[in-house]
Amino acid sequence: MPRRRLHAAIPAWLAVLAPHRRLTFVMLRYKFQPEHLHLQAMGIMRISRTVQWIRDVALLPEVGWRREVGEAALTSIYLATFARWLVDESPQSRDTFELLDRLLAVAEKAAIRVAPA
């Protein structure tokens, strides 16, 4: 089931970053300053590579327009989860992973609605 695989892949990615969470937050705040447009462009490419890694790890099978829509949805889910994780002080980032679960549930319901009959 893609939802379970995504729910494993995204926390795995965040676990690698966990020892550097505070530094990551400080770096992002610096990079979002208006004069650092060149850093923001590189950040967009990094997000794209991360989402592709998550897709690969989760074995997502979509092709064509469904893949494009899925990537847009997954990018939104990843960014919302990542933003919450950066400031999450709950035990074991519980609040972050509850958000992730809710977002994946909404995406799963939407995907079922557009699935071929």
Buried (B, 14 or more C-beta within 10 A) or exposed (E): EBBEBBBEBBBEBBEEEEEEBEEBEEEBEEBEEEEEEEBEEEBEEEBEEBBEEBBEBBEBEBEEEBBEBBBEBBBEBBEBBBEBBBEBEEEEBEBBBEBBEEBBEEBBEEBEEEEEE
